[in-house]
Every structure is written in C-alpha cells, then in structure tokens.
Amino acid sequence: TQMPLYKSGSGCFIATATYESPNSKEVMILRQWRDEYLLHSYFGRIFVKIYYVISPSIAKIIKKYKFLKVLSKLVLKPIINNIKK
C-alpha cells in the first residue's frame, strides 16, 4: 500500500498561512471537511493529493505578503461558510 501524502489531523497549508495558526477555527473547519468529506470520495482524494503537491509553495508566498492573506481570506471565507452549513 502507498502512504498518503497527508496525515489525518495535519494542517491545511494555505489556510494556515492565511490565518497564521494551524489551530485557528477556520483551519480546523477545513481540516475536518477534508477528513470527513473529501477523503471519502475518489475525486476528493485526488483533489487532496493535488492540493498537497501544490499548496506548500503557494502558502510560502501567502505568508510573505499581507495583501495575499487578505485576498486568501476573501476566497476562503465563502468556502468555509458553505462548509459550516
């Protein structure tokens, strides 16, 4: 068996860079969505694998620039709100 690229409970790179903490409520919501929803479907697992390949580089850039954190929050907020429903 192949080891997954993620481990359960691991942080979301982009959200962690955006909200500046792996323990922020937003990151925890996204992590729970990944573990309880995305990882239970074929396309969800594909999405997670792709995300874990490309997101560390994106997160590094977001961490450096405040305006990218603001922009990222604008993108993530509606996603998080939709997940909470």
C-alpha positions in Angstrom: 0.0 0.0 0.0 1.1 3.5 -0.8 1.4 6.0 2.1 -0.9 9.0 1.7 0.6 12.5 1.1 -1.3 13.8 4.1 -1.9 12.5 7.6 -5.2 12.8 9.4 -5.2 16.0 11.6 -2.4 17.6 9.5 -2.9 21.3 8.7 -4.1 23.0 5.6 -1.1 24.8 4.2 -2.9 27.7 2.6 -5.4 28.3 5.4 -2.6 28.0 8.0 -0.6 30.6 6.1 -3.7 32.8 5.8 -5.0 32.6 9.3 -1.4 32.3 10.8 -2.2 29.3 13.0 -2.8 25.6 12.4 -5.3 25.8 15.4 -7.5 28.7 14.0 -11.2 27.7 13.8 -11.1 28.2 10.0 -8.2 25.8 9.6 -9.9 23.3 11.9 -13.1 23.5 9.8 -11.2 22.9 6.6 -9.3 20.0 8.1 -12.4 18.4 9.4 -14.1 18.8 5.9 -11.0 17.1 4.3 -11.1 14.2 6.8 -14.8 13.7 6.9 -15.9 14.5 3.4 -13.2 14.8 0.8 -11.2 11.7 1.7 -14.4 9.6 1.4 -14.7 10.0 -2.4 -12.4 9.2 -5.3 -12.4 12.8 -6.6 -12.0 14.2 -3.2 -8.9 12.1 -2.6 -7.5 13.2 -6.0 -8.1 16.9 -5.0 -6.4 16.4 -1.7 -3.3 14.8 -3.3 -3.0 17.6 -5.9 -3.5 20.2 -3.1 -0.7 18.7 -1.0 1.7 18.9 -4.0 1.0 22.5 -5.0 -0.2 24.2 -1.8 3.1 24.4 0.2 4.6 26.7 -2.5 1.5 28.9 -2.5 1.4 29.0 1.3 5.1 30.2 1.4 4.2 33.2 -0.8 1.0 34.0 1.1 3.0 34.1 4.4 5.2 36.8 3.0 2.5 39.3 1.9 -0.3 40.8 4.0 -2.4 41.6 0.9 -2.3 38.0 -0.2 -3.5 36.9 3.3 -6.4 39.4 2.9 -7.1 38.1 -0.7 -6.9 34.5 0.5 -9.4 35.2 3.3 -11.8 36.7 0.7 -11.6 33.4 -1.2 -11.7 31.1 1.8 -14.5 32.8 3.8 -17.4 31.8 1.5 -16.0 28.2 1.2 -15.8 27.9 5.0 -19.2 29.4 5.4 -20.6 26.9 2.9 -18.9 24.0 4.7 -20.4 25.1 8.1 -24.0 24.9 6.6 
